[in-house]
Amino acid sequence: IARELVKAFHHHPVAALQLLDASGLLEVTMPELEKMKNCPQPKQFHDEGDVWQHTILALTKLEAKEFHREFPPTGDHPKGDKISDEVIWALLFHDLGKPYTMTVTDRIRFNGHDVKSAHLFREAAGRLRLFSAGLNTAIVEQIIAKHMLLAQGTVANMKATTLEKYFFNDQFPGHELRQVFFADISATVPASGQPDFSTYREL
């Protein structure tokens, strides 16, 4: 089952998710993902819809021309146009913590949803034994846990040690984290209709 899931998401992430959902297999294999449906988001930041719709849009962005222009083949990444399974699974689970952490104060908030999402992925990955299918679940968990890093302030205010730890460190998947940043921002559509890449460009 783990091999078939990883294979399906590798070949077409959006179709895999939608087919699992339509067939009823999502509720059997990864029931926690169902909670993303109808989980509202603040419209000033997420005019694209609920968490489920945002996740599908983020996965769709992996196939966009803009994504492949952003991550072309290079010396360090000769297959820059090939998206890793770890990036796909990180995007699939990156906002799963939102329905579990949602509060309504001045607006809808999801404080700590990144950490919760990583925890939920760890549980699901262990249950499904995704590591047995070759998925590096530790890398996926690291990416999910840090996918809100750019929301913590301007890059100019980040310590040099923080930048080094996450983007100049062979022990951390910084390249894959940037790919998740890009797809996530691309799928975060504010009321203006234009995703805000300013902090990403600063990085």
C-alpha positions as CSV (number, residue, x, y, z in Angstrom):
1,I,0.0,0.0,0.0
2,A,2.8,2.4,0.9
3,R,4.6,1.7,-2.4
4,E,1.4,2.3,-4.4
5,L,0.6,5.6,-2.6
6,V,4.1,6.9,-3.1
7,K,4.1,5.9,-6.7
8,A,0.7,7.5,-7.4
9,F,1.6,10.8,-5.8
10,H,5.0,10.7,-7.6
11,H,3.3,10.5,-11.0
12,H,0.4,12.9,-10.5
13,P,-0.1,14.4,-7.0
14,V,-3.4,16.1,-7.7
15,A,-5.0,13.2,-9.5
16,A,-3.8,10.8,-6.8
17,L,-5.4,12.9,-4.1
18,Q,-8.7,13.4,-6.0
19,L,-9.0,9.7,-7.0
20,L,-8.3,8.6,-3.4
21,D,-11.0,11.1,-2.2
22,A,-13.6,10.1,-4.9
23,S,-13.1,6.3,-4.3
24,G,-13.4,6.6,-0.5
25,L,-9.8,5.3,-0.1
26,L,-8.6,8.6,1.4
27,E,-10.8,8.0,4.5
28,V,-9.3,4.5,4.8
29,T,-5.6,5.4,4.2
30,M,-5.2,9.0,5.4
31,P,-8.4,10.0,7.2
32,E,-6.7,13.0,8.9
33,L,-6.6,14.8,5.5
34,E,-10.4,14.8,5.4
35,K,-10.3,17.5,8.1
36,M,-8.9,20.0,5.6
37,K,-12.2,20.1,3.8
38,N,-14.4,23.1,4.7
39,C,-11.7,24.4,7.1
40,P,-12.0,28.1,6.5
41,Q,-9.1,30.5,6.1
42,P,-8.9,34.3,6.4
43,K,-10.0,35.7,3.0
44,Q,-7.6,38.6,3.1
45,F,-4.7,36.0,2.8
46,H,-6.5,33.0,1.3
47,D,-9.1,34.0,-1.2
48,E,-8.5,30.7,-3.0
49,G,-10.7,28.8,-0.6
50,D,-10.5,26.4,2.3
51,V,-7.4,24.4,3.4
52,W,-8.3,21.5,1.1
53,Q,-8.6,23.8,-1.9
54,H,-5.3,25.5,-1.0
55,T,-3.5,22.2,-0.7
56,I,-4.7,21.0,-4.1
57,L,-3.7,24.4,-5.6
58,A,-0.2,24.1,-4.0
59,L,0.2,20.6,-5.5
60,T,-0.9,21.9,-8.9
61,K,1.7,24.6,-8.8
62,L,4.5,22.0,-8.9
63,E,3.6,21.5,-12.6
64,A,3.4,25.3,-13.4
65,K,5.9,26.9,-15.8
66,E,6.7,29.5,-13.1
67,F,7.9,26.7,-10.7
68,H,10.2,25.2,-13.3
69,R,11.6,28.6,-14.3
70,E,12.3,29.1,-10.6
71,F,14.1,25.8,-10.2
72,P,15.8,25.0,-13.5
73,P,18.5,22.3,-13.7
74,T,21.8,23.5,-12.2
75,G,25.2,22.0,-11.4
76,D,24.0,21.2,-7.9
77,H,20.6,20.0,-9.0
78,P,21.0,18.6,-12.6
79,K,17.4,17.3,-12.4
80,G,16.1,20.6,-11.1
81,D,12.8,20.1,-13.0
82,K,12.2,16.7,-11.2
83,I,10.2,17.2,-8.0
84,S,11.2,14.9,-5.2
85,D,8.6,12.7,-3.4
86,E,9.6,14.5,-0.2
87,V,8.5,17.9,-1.6
88,I,5.2,16.4,-2.8
89,W,4.4,14.8,0.6
90,A,5.5,17.9,2.5
91,L,3.0,20.0,0.5
92,L,0.3,17.4,0.9
93,F,0.6,17.6,4.7
94,H,2.0,21.1,5.2
95,D,-1.3,22.7,6.4
96,L,-3.0,19.7,7.9
97,G,-2.5,21.2,11.3
98,K,-4.8,24.1,10.6
99,P,-8.1,22.4,11.4
100,Y,-6.5,21.1,14.6
101,T,-5.2,24.5,15.7
102,M,-7.8,27.0,14.4
103,T,-8.9,29.8,16.7
104,V,-11.0,32.9,15.9
105,T,-9.9,36.1,17.6
106,D,-9.5,39.3,15.5
107,R,-9.5,36.8,12.6
108,I,-9.1,33.1,11.9
109,R,-5.6,32.0,13.2
110,F,-3.7,28.8,13.1
111,N,-0.9,29.3,15.6
112,G,1.5,26.5,15.7
113,H,-0.1,24.6,12.8
114,D,3.4,24.0,11.3
115,V,4.5,21.9,14.3
116,K,1.1,20.2,14.5
117,S,1.2,19.3,10.8
118,A,4.7,17.8,11.2
119,H,3.4,15.7,14.1
120,L,0.4,14.5,12.2
121,F,2.6,13.6,9.2
122,R,4.9,11.6,11.5
123,E,1.9,9.6,12.8
124,A,0.4,8.9,9.4
125,A,3.8,8.0,7.9
126,G,4.5,5.6,10.7
127,R,1.0,4.0,10.4
128,L,1.4,3.6,6.6
129,R,5.1,2.6,6.8
130,L,5.9,5.1,4.1
131,F,9.6,4.8,4.7
132,S,9.4,1.2,3.4
133,A,8.5,2.7,0.0
134,G,11.7,4.7,-0.1
135,L,10.2,8.0,1.1
136,N,12.6,9.9,3.4
137,T,10.0,10.7,6.1
138,A,12.5,12.5,8.3
139,I,13.1,15.1,5.5
140,V,9.4,15.5,4.9
141,E,8.8,16.2,8.6
142,Q,11.7,18.7,8.7
143,I,10.2,20.6,5.7
144,I,6.7,20.7,7.1
145,A,7.9,21.9,10.5
146,K,9.8,24.9,8.9
147,H,7.4,25.8,6.1
148,M,6.3,28.9,8.0
149,L,9.9,30.2,8.5
150,L,9.3,33.1,6.2
151,A,6.3,34.2,8.1
152,Q,8.3,34.9,11.2
153,G,9.7,38.2,10.1
154,T,11.9,39.7,7.4
155,V,14.9,37.9,6.1
156,A,17.0,40.9,7.0
157,N,16.2,40.2,10.7
158,M,17.1,36.6,10.5
159,K,20.4,35.6,12.2
160,A,23.1,34.5,9.9
161,T,23.2,31.2,11.9
162,T,19.5,30.7,11.1
163,L,20.1,31.1,7.3
164,E,23.2,28.9,7.5
165,K,21.3,26.2,9.4
166,Y,18.4,25.9,6.9
167,F,19.9,26.9,3.6
168,F,23.7,26.3,3.7
169,N,23.7,23.0,5.6
170,D,24.0,19.6,4.0
171,Q,22.1,18.1,7.0
172,F,18.9,20.1,6.2
173,P,16.8,20.0,3.0
174,G,17.1,23.8,2.2
175,H,16.5,23.4,-1.5
176,E,13.4,21.4,-1.0
177,L,12.2,23.8,1.6
178,R,12.5,26.7,-0.9
179,Q,10.5,24.6,-3.4
180,V,7.7,24.2,-0.8
181,F,7.9,27.9,0.0
182,F,7.4,28.8,-3.7
183,A,4.5,26.4,-4.3
184,D,2.8,27.4,-1.0
185,I,3.1,31.1,-1.7
186,S,1.9,30.6,-5.3
187,A,-1.2,29.0,-3.9
188,T,-1.8,31.7,-1.3
189,V,-4.0,34.1,-3.1
190,P,-5.0,37.3,-1.3
191,A,-8.0,39.4,-2.1
192,S,-5.8,41.4,-4.6
193,G,-5.3,38.2,-6.6
194,Q,-1.5,38.5,-6.5
195,P,0.5,36.2,-4.3
196,D,3.1,38.0,-2.2
197,F,6.6,36.8,-3.0
198,S,8.5,39.7,-1.4
199,T,9.9,37.8,1.6
200,Y,10.7,34.8,-0.6
201,R,12.6,37.1,-3.1
202,E,14.4,38.7,-0.1
203,L,15.5,35.2,0.9
